[in-house]
Amino acid sequence: MLRASSYTPAIQAFLEANQTSMFKYLEDIVLIQSGSHNKKGVDKVLQYIRKSFEGMDVSTQVVQQSLLGNHLVVRSNCPPGPSDQILIVGHMDTVFPEDTEFNWYKADDIKCYGPGVVDMKGGLVVGIFAFKALQEIGLLQEIPLVFIFNSDEEIGSRSSLDVIQHEANQSAAAFVLESGGLNGEVVTGRKGALMTEMHVEGQAGHAAFADQGKSSAILEMAHKIIQFEALNDFQKGLTVNVGKVEGGIGPNTVSEFCTAQIDFRYVNPEDFKELESKIIDITSTATVKETCSSIDFISGRPPMQQNQVNKNLYSIAEKTAKQLGMPIKEQFRFGGSDANFIADLGIPVLDGLGPIGAKDHSDEEYMIKESLLQRAILFTCTLLASWEDYLGDR
């Protein structure tokens, strides 16, 4: 049987010797603009990553996409049995558009900064160098690993969902390398999310002749916004936010149309049916006469429940971290990730094992530099320990 802890000194030595290479790798991919809709940029990141696996005990497969960036699937050369592989997932896209002014990388003694440095190109570096460490110690061809690099996580993973779920269904456990918390947290649970767009149609008219009975789309939307915001229930973990509203053509015209983008977050799967019913009821009930409304469900993620199977996987990471003398805590996180989709299949999944940082989705995004090496060591050792725990007697 594989003894994971016996490989720890060799893993640490390899990663410490390659720390400079890790930061160079990070800088290189951060400087490639790879917003979710920038296919050329995302594909450039993919080709950079794919090239770095050349000469290793892996195979690579590019999953072609026509509009968005392609996905990359990397497999170790160890044929798995049924439900007999470990899955790793990380996304190559960022939230920043191709023409963003946040297009630089810089570092000081404590932090490094750049678009996607922790969300989540730092996590990609952690996973890639974990594979390199396993190659160095001769175990990459002994453990069935699959690493999915997807291109569309920031916009809901719609084109990569089938790939993720297909591989998850064949896995004993999974890891998603989103950033860790500032106090060493890793993620065992996340809220579910639903992104929607509401459309209201009214009747246009001149504002000078509009009476109290005007069929204003904006007025109807105002009523609906109040009703949606009233659904917020912080005790249940249900949050609603109307984040964007557009409508009308000018102040002297009764608005004929109005749209709103609305974000819903929830903790428990059973809450979703009740929430869905209320959304439909609010949508179908008009307050302003001669207006009609519809709602599109744009994207969503089921909740990643903080259940025992995830906690069991966390306990392996916790034990490993304590052996390494590294801080670690369990966290329930409000934002979603691809871990939500994996957890929904009943597969043990642990998220947030990427490097530590903050202010992602802003031009102040940063990573704490020392965490890149720390999390690479922690993840590689946790990966081995998980393999030993779940599948070591195969």
GUDOFI-289894 format. One line per 8 residues: number of its first residue (from 1); their letters; for each residue x, y, z of N, C-alpha, C. Coordinates in steps of 0.001 Angstrom, whole numbers, plus 500000, padded with zeros to 6 digits. Example, Ala and Ser with C-alpha at 12.3 -4.5 7.8 and 13.67 -1.06 7.14 Angstrom:
<recs>
1> as> 513190:494310:507800:512300:495500:507800:513200:496700:507800; 512850:497750:507080:513670:498940:507140:512900:500030:507870
</recs>
This chain:
<recs>
1> mlrassyt> 500839:498811:500000:500000:500000:500000:500882:501251:500000; 500433:502262:499277:501140:503530:499210:501204:504187:500584; 502383:504623:501001:502542:505352:502256:502778:506816:501927; 501715:507597:501967:501783:508978:501494:502804:509802:502263; 502818:509648:503578:503679:510503:504394:505163:510280:504114; 505522:509114:503628:506939:508852:503376:507475:509659:502201; 506584:510172:501364:507008:510961:500205:507060:512465:500497; 506619:512867:501686:506540:514295:501995:507881:515014:501852
9> paiqafle> 508986:514507:502395:510260:515231:502244:510652:515444:500786; 510438:514440:499936:510796:514562:498522:509899:515579:497819; 508613:515594:498177:507683:516564:497592:508090:517979:497988; 508352:518174:499267:508763:519498:499734:510046:519944:499053; 511009:519062:498954:512296:519423:498351:512122:519828:496892; 511320:519062:496156:511114:519380:494744:510426:520729:494574; 509357:520954:495309:508597:522193:495149:509390:523404:495631; 510131:523247:496707:510977:524353:497168:512039:524704:496132
17> anqtsmfk> 512608:523690:495492:513628:523926:494460:513034:524583:493225; 511725:524417:493018:511068:524951:491822:510182:526164:492111; 510376:526783:493269:509538:527920:493637:509668:529071:492637; 510885:529373:492197:511078:530441:491210:510347:530124:489917; 510395:528878:489496:509693:528463:488282:508185:528601:488438; 507686:528341:489632:506253:528484:489879:505809:529928:489699; 506584:530855:490221:506213:532266:490086:506362:532751:488651; 507357:532256:487941:507493:532624:486524:506306:532100:485730
25> yledivli> 505892:530878:486024:504732:530275:485363:503488:531115:485643; 503307:531491:486905:502160:532302:487296:502157:533625:486540; 503283:534304:486522:503360:535587:485818:503012:535429:484343; 503542:534400:483727:503295:534192:482296:501813:534040:481989; 501096:533238:482765:499682:533010:482433:498796:534164:482906; 499200:534883:483954:498440:536060:484374:498495:537139:483292; 499614:537255:482612:499777:538280:481582:499063:537935:480275; 498500:536741:480189:497645:536405:479047:496211:536751:479427
33> qsgshnkk> 495633:537755:478790:494267:538138:479103:493311:537029:478670; 492552:536506:479622:491705:535347:479331:490322:535502:479955; 489694:536659:479698:488302:536817:480091:487439:535750:479452; 486333:535425:480082:485520:534288:479654:485116:534340:478183; 484909:535539:477647:484466:535672:476261:485621:535922:475293; 486828:535896:475791:488020:536102:474962:488581:534734:474565; 487983:534127:473552:488382:532775:473155:489864:532702:472808; 490363:533679:472081:491764:533660:471671:492687:533640:472885
41> gvdkvlqy> 492368:534460:473888:493202:534515:475090:493137:533244:475910; 491922:532714:476104:491775:531480:476878:492505:530331:476185; 492354:530242:474872:493036:529175:474136:494554:529311:474208; 495035:530544:474314:496478:530755:474460:496961:530232:475816; 496164:530458:476863:496496:529896:478174:496506:528375:478090; 495501:527810:477428:495424:526356:477291:496674:525795:476619; 497102:526414:475545:498272:525898:474830:499528:526007:475689; 499636:527076:476468:500770:527221:477387:500766:526079:478397
49> irksfegm> 499598:525809:478965:499481:524746:479970:499753:523381:479338; 499160:523145:478192:499333:521843:477542:500809:521558:477254; 501519:522568:476818:502935:522391:476505:503733:522011:477742; 503318:522504:478901:504066:522234:480130:503932:520784:480584; 502982:520043:480015:502832:518622:480350:503599:517707:479398; 504245:518285:478394:504994:517462:477444:506117:516705:478160; 506291:515441:477796:507327:514615:478403:506957:514006:479733; 505728:514257:480203:505277:513701:481472:504412:512468:481221
57> dvstqvvq> 504173:511707:482278:503372:510482:482182:501883:510805:482175; 501473:511578:481155:500076:511996:481036:499676:511988:479566; 498377:512003:479339:497827:512282:478016:496998:513555:478122; 496890:514281:477032:496099:515510:477029:495060:515462:475926; 493895:516014:476219:492789:516071:475255:492207:517475:475260; 492109:518084:474085:491478:519394:473947:490019:519186:473543; 489112:519733:474334:487682:519669:474024:487324:520969:473311; 487106:520886:472015:486924:522069:471178:485588:522761:471457
65> qsllgnhl> 485641:524097:471431:484448:524920:471561:484446:525941:470425; 483271:526283:469920:483204:527192:468777:483245:528654:469186; 482566:529026:470254:482463:530428:470645:483343:530771:471841; 483344:529919:472837:484160:530151:474028:485481:529406:473898; 486351:529604:474872:487631:528920:474865:487470:527415:474961; 488453:526694:474460:488448:525238:474549:488734:524794:475982; 488412:523540:476290:488730:522938:477581:489874:521942:477387; 490632:521733:478454:491753:520792:478415:491547:519731:479488
73> vvrsncpp> 491695:518459:479102:491617:517352:480056:492965:516645:480055; 493591:516582:481218:494895:515931:481377:494704:514686:482240; 495204:513535:481760:495065:512270:482481:496436:511660:482735; 496626:511201:483946:497839:510435:484216:497757:509093:483506; 498915:508551:483173:498952:507282:482434:498805:506089:483372; 497696:506081:484097:497368:504980:485000:495897:504678:484814; 495557:503643:484086:494146:503363:483787:493348:503134:485064; 492282:503884:485253:491464:503689:486447:490467:502553:486272
81> gpsdqili> 490006:502010:487379:488870:501115:487352:487606:501939:487516; 486435:501306:487670:485190:502050:487877:485269:502912:489143; 484894:504151:489003:484915:505098:490138:486253:505066:490856; 487311:505046:490073:488628:504782:490641:489659:505803:490167; 489289:507080:490233:490226:508136:489888:490002:509316:490825; 490982:510191:490879:490863:511438:491629:490762:512568:490613; 489778:513439:490786:489514:514529:489853:489987:515856:490436; 490644:516655:489599:491031:518024:489950:490424:518946:488905
89> vghmdtvf> 489889:520078:489337:489251:521023:488416:489759:522434:488687; 490066:523152:487617:490458:524551:487724:490089:525290:486445; 489770:526565:486562:489338:527316:485375:490402:528300:484903; 490482:528437:483588:491463:529310:482954:490934:530715:482714; 489627:530904:482751:489056:532216:482439:489029:533127:483654; 488970:534418:483388:488831:535436:484430:487604:536285:484123; 487282:537197:485024:486137:538087:484809:486513:539327:484008; 487788:539509:483704:488249:540759:483108:488177:540714:481583
97> pedtefnw> 487579:541731:480945:487455:541737:479482:488807:541940:478803; 488819:541671:477514:490063:541730:476748:490705:543104:476795; 489889:544169:476851:490421:545527:476823:490616:546130:478218; 490643:545293:479247:490812:545804:480601:492142:546538:480768; 492130:547570:481594:493375:548255:481933:494135:547509:483028; 493479:546556:483647:494127:545702:484646:494779:544538:483897; 495881:544842:483255:496522:543884:482351:498005:543701:482672; 498339:543832:483944:499734:543779:484360:499905:542823:485538
105> ykaddikc> 501146:542458:485772:501530:541624:486914:502655:542341:487647; 502545:542419:488956:503630:542986:489742:503680:542290:491090; 504817:542415:491747:504996:541741:493032:505851:542585:493947; 505580:542503:495241:506462:543074:496256:506933:541931:497145; 507431:542240:498311:507968:541186:499174:506884:540262:499724; 505655:540766:499824:504585:540020:500489:503544:539489:499506; 503185:540293:498522:502065:539962:497652:502461:540065:496185; 501678:539394:495343:501746:539643:493909:500339:539956:493426
113> ygpgvvdm> 500272:540743:492361:499012:541306:491898:498837:541033:490404; 497593:540877:489988:497325:540718:488573:495958:540105:488353; 495424:540223:487131:494091:539673:486844:494086:538152:486880; 493312:537609:487809:493224:536161:487944:494325:535541:488768; 495113:536339:489468:496274:535793:490184:495852:534785:491255; 494687:535014:491877:494142:533990:492787:492852:533376:492275; 492209:534004:491321:490940:533484:490796:491063:533251:489301; 491598:532112:488869:492272:531206:489773:493538:530641:489155
121> kgglvvgi> 494318:531528:488553:495540:531057:487902:496576:530582:488910; 496554:531140:490113:497408:530610:491169:497064:529181:491507; 495776:528851:491512:495337:527474:491754:495780:526535:490650; 495775:527021:489409:496258:526194:488305:497726:525840:488493; 498519:526834:488919:499942:526590:489155:500129:525547:490254; 499346:525637:491316:499411:524649:492394:499166:523243:491845; 498112:523085:491041:497780:521769:490511:498804:521251:489515; 499287:522127:488643:500272:521724:487634:501570:521270:488284
129> fafkalqe> 502025:522020:489284:503280:521641:489937:503099:520457:490886; 501881:520186:491319:501626:518934:492033:501862:517755:491096; 501381:517867:489857:501638:516817:488865:503135:516670:488617; 503847:517791:488521:505287:517737:488286:506012:517078:489463; 505547:517356:490678:506157:516735:491853:505924:515229:491854; 504709:514812:491498:504414:513381:491425:505228:512709:490323; 505440:513404:489226:506299:512882:488162:507719:512688:488683; 508203:513668:489429:509575:513633:489938:509806:512450:490869
137> igllqeip> 508810:512121:491704:509002:511039:492665:508506:509692:492134; 508095:509659:490857:507750:508400:490208:506366:507875:490490; 505439:508730:490922:504102:508254:491274:503017:508665:490295; 503339:509532:489340:502288:510027:488462:501638:508902:487667; 502436:507924:487256:501881:506820:486489:501262:505732:487375; 501334:505935:488685:500771:504963:489626:499383:505350:490121; 499007:506601:489922:497753:507109:490481:496872:507631:489349; 495636:507152:489226:494744:507655:488173:494194:509048:488520
145> lvfifnsd> 494748:510042:487879:494367:511432:488108:493810:512034:486829; 492826:512884:486973:492280:513642:485847:492217:515112:486265; 492772:515979:485441:492784:517422:485711:492034:518105:484567; 490904:518730:484902:490120:519480:483915:490443:520960:484051; 490874:521565:482956:491067:523012:482862:489921:523539:481999; 488934:524188:482616:487792:524662:481827:487880:526161:481559; 487099:526595:480583:487251:527948:480043:486140:528906:480427; 485138:528444:481178:483922:529253:481307:483331:529265:482713
153> eeigsrss> 484147:529025:483721:483616:528963:485088:482992:530284:485509; 483599:531387:485104:483118:532696:485545:481760:533064:484948; 481307:532325:483936:479993:532587:483349:479084:531364:483469; 479356:530526:484471:478424:529458:484795:478811:528062:484368; 479938:527906:483655:480433:526578:483241:479446:525824:482364; 478678:526553:481564:477654:525893:480758:478246:524956:479700; 479366:525350:479094:479930:524504:478045:480825:523403:478597; 481251:523527:479837:482143:522519:480432:481447:521600:481417
161> ldviqhea> 480176:521857:481703:479473:521096:482733:479431:519610:482413; 479143:519260:481171:479070:517840:480814:480410:517143:481028; 481505:517826:480694:482836:517246:480878:483107:517019:482364; 482796:518034:483176:483041:517939:484616:482217:516814:485235; 480937:516763:484906:480076:515753:485516:480424:514342:485030; 480811:514220:483768:481211:512909:483250:482402:512363:484031; 483410:513198:484247:484598:512750:484971:484311:512580:486462; 483473:513445:487014:483138:513329:488435:482441:512013:488735
169> nqsaaafv> 481584:511576:487825:480860:510318:488029:481767:509101:488019; 482985:509255:487561:483954:508162:487557:485023:508340:488630; 484785:509251:489566:485810:509612:490547:485420:509205:491955; 486439:508871:492741:486227:508564:494152:486194:509836:494993; 486898:510866:494532:486965:512139:495248:487422:513206:494266; 487213:514467:494639:487556:515567:493741:488073:516760:494533; 488890:517549:493855:489424:518792:494417:489231:519917:493405; 488800:521075:493896:488714:522282:493081:489661:523299:493703
177> lesgglng> 490531:523874:492880:491655:524657:493403:491396:526156:493390; 490174:526551:493793:489907:527969:494011:490758:528456:495185; 490810:529769:495370:491702:530338:496383:491280:529965:497794; 492273:529876:498676:492020:529626:500081:491692:530911:500822; 491130:530769:502008:490797:531932:502822:492011:532511:503514; 491891:533754:503948:493017:534479:504526:493523:533869:505826; 492697:533051:506464:493114:532377:507693:493355:530885:507476; 493644:530523:506240:493946:529134:505924:492732:528276:505635
185> evvtgrkg> 491583:528900:505395:490362:528127:505181:490382:527369:503857; 489784:526185:503892:489402:525455:502692:487899:525226:502761; 487286:524928:501632:485839:525018:501505:485196:523634:501472; 484257:523404:502389:483494:522153:502419:482030:522364:502048; 481603:523611:501863:480226:523883:501482:480105:525244:500825; 479124:525355:499926:478859:526614:499225:477355:526778:499003; 476933:528018:498890:475547:528287:498537:475273:527891:497093; 474018:527546:496820:473565:527428:495450:473275:528798:494888
193> almtemhv> 473260:528901:493570:473069:530200:492930:472171:530071:491715; 471402:531109:491462:470549:531184:490287:470634:532595:489725; 471056:532708:488474:471152:534000:487796:470001:534115:486804; 469248:535201:486897:468074:535360:486046:468055:536732:485380; 467249:536825:484337:466993:538118:483694:465503:538260:483467; 464935:539313:484042:463500:539558:483910:463248:540603:482832; 462170:540384:482067:461755:541308:481015:460323:541759:481283; 460097:543062:481262:458751:543612:481413:458438:544450:480180
201> egqaghaa> 457251:544239:479620:456778:545016:478481:455560:545830:478901; 455562:547111:478519:454425:547982:478771:453949:548605:477474; 453378:549813:477565:452928:550532:476377:453534:551917:476379; 454228:552241:475284:454891:553536:475189:453856:554661:475059; 454242:555834:475490:453380:557011:475372:454141:558254:475771; 453559:559418:475481:454197:560679:475838:453958:560950:477319; 455011:561314:478020:454901:561530:479462:453932:562644:479806; 453768:563612:478912:452896:564749:479195:451436:564344:479283
209> fadqgkss> 451089:563224:478650:449689:562801:478628:449451:561548:479471; 450469:561133:480203:450342:559910:480997:449587:560202:482288; 448548:559422:482553:447817:559584:483804:448255:558505:484791; 447535:558377:485864:447906:557395:486882:447821:555970:486371; 447101:555772:485294:446941:554423:484757:447940:554078:483666; 449022:554818:483573:449991:554559:482490:450574:553152:482619; 450817:552525:481468:451329:551147:481436:452852:551178:481313; 453490:551641:482349:454946:551817:482350:455659:550521:482735
217> ailemahk> 456551:550076:481848:457330:548871:482154:458257:549101:483337; 458808:550303:483432:459717:550599:484547:458961:550616:485866; 457748:551174:485869:456956:551192:487097:456619:549774:487540; 456241:548925:486595:455957:547529:486939:457204:546846:487480; 458351:547113:486844:459598:546516:487333:459907:546997:488753; 459625:548252:489051:459873:548774:490402:459080:547990:491443; 457828:547689:491130:457024:546873:492042:457641:545483:492218; 458086:544904:491129:458646:543557:491204:459978:543538:491961
225> iiqfealn> 460778:544570:491783:462046:544639:492510:461801:544635:494012; 460814:545405:494452:460485:545443:495882:460050:544056:496358; 459257:543371:495546:458800:542026:495924:459955:541028:495965; 460862:541119:494987:462010:540212:494995:462922:540473:496192; 463191:541729:496470:464079:542053:497592:463470:541630:498924; 462146:541580:498984:461473:541146:500219:461671:539656:500490; 462167:538911:499500:462412:537481:499694:463676:537207:500498; 464527:538204:500686:465754:538003:501457:465434:537451:502843
233> dfqkgltv> 466067:536352:503189:465862:535717:504491:467235:535250:504988; 467892:536103:505728:469270:535827:506121:469381:534669:507100; 468325:534415:507875:468350:533274:508786:468381:531960:508013; 467697:531906:506881:467699:530707:506044:468870:530688:505070; 469621:531780:505007:470722:531851:504060:470276:532175:502648; 469056:532723:502504:468528:533080:501193:468791:534562:500934; 469506:534853:499859:469785:536243:499496:469336:536507:498075; 468813:537703:497867:468350:538150:496554:468957:539517:496290
241> nvgkvegg> 469476:539703:495092:470034:541001:494733:469676:541344:493294; 468977:542467:493120:468724:543003:491782:469918:543883:491447; 470772:543382:490557:472066:544026:490355:472157:544961:489172; 471233:544840:488212:471297:545683:487026:469896:545870:486473; 469548:547125:486156:468239:547452:485602:468441:548380:484410; 467757:548086:483313:467799:548934:482125:466395:549054:481551; 466063:550253:481026:464757:550394:480408:464479:551804:479939; 463488:551914:479085:463061:553208:478598:464009:553829:477593
249> igpntvse> 463547:554960:477017:464376:555685:476056:464619:557127:476453; 463902:557632:477453:464104:558999:477888:463061:559419:478894; 463281:560544:479594:462376:560954:480672:461007:561413:480197; 460885:561774:478922:459598:562269:478439:458760:561193:477762; 459153:559926:477936:458436:558824:477306:458105:557757:478339; 456862:557319:478366:456477:556183:479208:457208:554947:478677; 457864:554243:479558:458735:553141:479113:457925:551954:478604; 458361:551457:477450:457720:550298:476853:458392:549002:477271
257> fctaqidf> 459622:549099:477739:460372:547896:478093:461279:548183:479282; 461599:547112:479986:462548:547200:481099:463092:545797:481365; 464380:545694:481642:464998:544413:481996:465754:544567:483313; 465859:543479:484031:466607:543463:485288:467327:542134:485425; 468550:542184:485907:469313:540971:486199:469295:540746:487706; 468902:539535:488096:468648:539245:489508:469411:537995:489910; 470097:538080:491040:470915:536994:491586:470221:536437:492827; 470021:535126:492849:469442:534440:493998:470473:533452:494556
265> ryvnpedf> 470630:533412:495880:471531:532460:496531:470775:531751:497653; 471058:530440:497799:470341:529656:498802:471236:528532:499296; 470915:528007:500482:471746:526994:501132:471209:525595:500908; 469923:525407:501123:469340:524066:501106:468608:523787:499797; 468780:522597:499230:468085:522260:497980:466569:522378:498087; 466032:522045:499263:464579:522105:499421:464051:523541:499352; 464927:524517:499647:464501:525914:499553:464324:526356:498111; 464968:525650:497182:464924:526097:495792:463520:525993:495209
273> keleskii> 462802:524907:495503:461462:524738:494947:460542:525856:495420; 460639:526204:496713:459830:527301:497242:460225:528621:496584; 461530:528828:496425:462012:530040:495783:461536:530124:494344; 461634:529018:493622:461206:528992:492218:459728:529333:492099; 458918:528801:493021:457483:529081:493002:457210:530569:493207; 457933:531196:494126:457739:532626:494395:458206:533479:493220; 459294:533063:492573:459768:533795:491393:458713:533775:490300; 458145:532604:490053:457121:532474:489017:455888:533293:489378
281> ditstatv> 455497:533284:490650:454318:534033:491092:454515:535532:490917; 455676:536043:491328:455959:537468:491176:455995:537851:489699; 456586:536993:488891:456695:537273:487460:455326:537331:486791; 454458:536420:487148:453177:536289:486441:452098:537238:486941; 452317:537884:488071:451309:538771:488654:451664:540223:488376; 450815:540921:487642:451074:542316:487273:450404:543269:488256; 451126:544304:488654:450571:545379:489471:450102:546532:488582; 450860:546833:487556:450534:547908:486618:449752:547315:485445
289> ketcssid> 448624:547936:485123:447752:547379:484090:448437:547364:482719; 448053:546379:481935:448511:546224:480555:450039:546127:480451; 450619:545473:481427:452036:545100:481342:452127:543584:481432; 453155:543038:480832:453379:541596:480939:454859:541340:481176; 455152:540241:481849:456519:539970:482283:456907:538535:481976; 458207:538332:481818:458773:536990:481663:460137:536979:482331; 460614:535789:482629:461927:535681:483267:462709:534536:482633; 463968:534785:482370:464869:533771:481814:465825:533311:482906
297> fisgrppm> 465979:531998:483024:466948:531437:483953:468263:531275:483193; 469195:532172:483454:470426:532267:482669:471417:531170:483038; 471690:531038:484301:472623:530005:484763:472376:529746:486236; 472933:528652:486721:472749:528334:488133:473689:527239:488585; 473840:527143:489885:474618:526067:490490:473854:525539:491693; 473755:524221:491831:473123:523670:493032:474010:523940:494238; 473465:523892:495439:474317:524103:496609:475305:522966:496811; 476469:523303:497304:477457:522310:497745:477216:522138:499242
305> qqnqvnkn> 476496:521086:499582:476104:520905:500977:477310:520513:501834; 477336:521068:503019:478442:520814:503954:478156:519501:504680; 478241:518403:503916:477824:517106:504440:479022:516282:504909; 478729:515065:505349:479771:514249:505967:480817:513775:504963; 480404:513510:503718:481399:513026:502744:482441:514100:502451; 482008:515357:502407:482969:516442:502221:483815:516656:503466; 483185:516509:504630:483931:516663:505875:484983:515562:506036; 484668:514362:505552:485655:513280:505623:486872:513597:504764
313> lysiaekt> 486642:514161:503596:487757:514549:502734:488540:515703:503369; 487805:516628:503984:488475:517719:504697:489370:517194:505811; 488930:516154:506513:489717:515626:507636:491076:515110:507164; 491139:514615:505921:492423:514175:505365:493328:515381:505143; 492756:516464:504571:493537:517687:504371:493960:518286:505707; 493068:518231:506697:493379:518790:508015:494533:518034:508665; 494477:516715:508602:495549:515899:509179:496872:516181:508470; 496812:516299:507146:498026:516576:506369:498594:517937:506736
321> akqlgmpi> 497730:518942:506838:498183:520291:507180:498842:520326:508556; 498267:519620:509506:498852:519588:510854:500218:518920:510839; 500366:517861:510044:501673:517207:509929:502711:518139:509310; 502251:519012:508409:503148:519956:507746:503338:521239:508544; 502583:521402:509615:502668:522622:510413:502036:523827:509749; 501013:523581:508924:500347:524655:508183:498958:524916:508754; 498510:526182:508741:497166:526487:509246:496099:525983:508283; 494989:525529:508831:493862:525107:507999:492591:525216:508816
329> keqfrfgg> 491525:525645:508180:490216:525736:508794:489174:525322:507763; 488039:524885:508273:486917:524527:507413:486042:525761:507209; 485503:525925:505992:484718:527119:505697:483515:526790:504826; 482394:527456:505131:481251:527490:504227:481312:528823:503503; 481344:528785:502169:481539:530002:501389:480260:530340:500623; 479953:531640:500548:478689:532071:499945:478711:532023:498422; 479863:532217:497798:479960:532169:496344:479992:530742:495834; 479678:530565:494556:479665:529237:493960:480928:528943:493177
337> sdanfiad> 481129:527676:492840:482246:527249:492003:481848:525938:491328; 482767:525351:490572:482481:524062:489945:482360:522938:490966; 482808:523166:492185:482620:522171:493239:481135:521920:493502; 480293:522935:493279:478850:522754:493472:478307:521635:492597; 478723:521620:491332:478232:520601:490399:478709:519203:490793; 479938:519115:491279:480486:517816:491676:479782:517302:492926; 479600:518186:493900:478925:517790:495142:477500:517333:494886; 476845:517928:493896:475463:517582:493590:475328:516136:493125
345> lgipvldg> 476433:515539:492676:476440:514137:492245:476736:513180:493393; 476969:513736:494587:477276:512901:495744:478741:512509:495845; 479610:513145:495056:481040:512843:495077:481717:513689:496147; 482561:513116:497007:483298:513937:497976:484151:514971:497252; 484041:516223:497656:484794:517284:496993:485255:518304:498022; 486484:518765:497844:487069:519786:498702:487543:520920:497811; 487211:522132:498197:487522:523316:497394:488400:524267:498215; 488980:525254:497546:489742:526278:498249:491144:525860:498641
353> lgpigakd> 491732:524885:497934:493105:524471:498230:494131:525229:497389; 493669:526234:496657:494588:527100:495928:495272:528068:496871; 496174:528903:496337:496890:529863:497176:495943:530889:497793; 496433:531589:498789:495614:532496:499579:495740:533920:499039; 494614:534599:498972:494601:535976:498507:493228:536573:498701; 492996:537729:498082:491718:538419:498259:491528:539446:497149; 490375:540113:497219:489976:541180:496298:489903:540710:494847; 489583:539403:494674:489369:538915:493328:488148:539607:492723
361> hsdeeymi> 488089:539607:491404:487066:540313:490622:487230:541832:490718; 488390:542296:491131:488671:543730:491167:490101:543966:490704; 490422:545236:490421:491780:545547:489971:492770:545654:491135; 492332:545196:492306:493223:545110:493460:493487:543655:493850; 493137:542726:492981:493299:541307:493266:494755:540974:493609; 494935:540227:494672:496296:539882:495070:496370:538472:495638; 497593:537938:495627:497899:536652:496232:499028:536845:497234; 498937:536206:498387:500025:536209:499353:501095:535247:498856
369> kesllqra> 502271:535776:498600:503283:535018:497860:503674:533707:498532; 503874:533724:499839:504340:532512:500509:503323:531383:500418; 502056:531731:500153:501016:530700:500110:501092:529851:498856; 501752:530328:497803:501835:529534:496575:502601:528233:496830; 503760:528344:497442:504536:527149:497777:503832:526327:498843; 503311:526989:499870:502646:526262:500949:501479:525430:500431; 500642:526042:499589:499471:525323:499093:499857:524247:498071; 500942:524461:497331:501413:523409:496417:501838:522174:497207
377> ilftctll> 502554:522389:498306:502973:521272:499160:501753:520614:499805; 500870:521435:500369:499690:520904:501045:498815:520114:500081; 498582:520656:498892:497711:519962:497950:498331:518653:497477; 499601:518673:497132:500247:517450:496648:500205:516359:497710; 500510:516718:498944:500494:515733:500027:499072:515270:500348; 498101:516184:500274:496703:515809:500493:496215:514886:499390; 496644:515154:498167:496291:514307:497035:496760:512872:497268; 498000:512733:497707:498526:511399:497987:497793:510740:499156
385> aswedylg> 497563:511511:500194:496873:510950:501360:495448:510531:501014; 494795:511300:500151:493430:510967:499730:493427:509691:498897; 494421:509578:498023:494550:508362:497224:494742:507146:498136; 495590:507285:499127:495844:506191:500060:494577:505837:500831; 493826:506859:501237:492635:506632:502062:491488:506033:501255; 491258:506565:500048:490108:506131:499258:490394:504889:498419; 491609:504827:497849:491852:503813:496822:493173:503083:496985; 493782:503178:498153:495119:502630:498324:495202:501127:498244
393> dr> 494085:500433:498404:494127:498969:498368:493623:498407:497045; 493607:499232:496003:493099:498778:494691:493963:497645:494119
</recs>
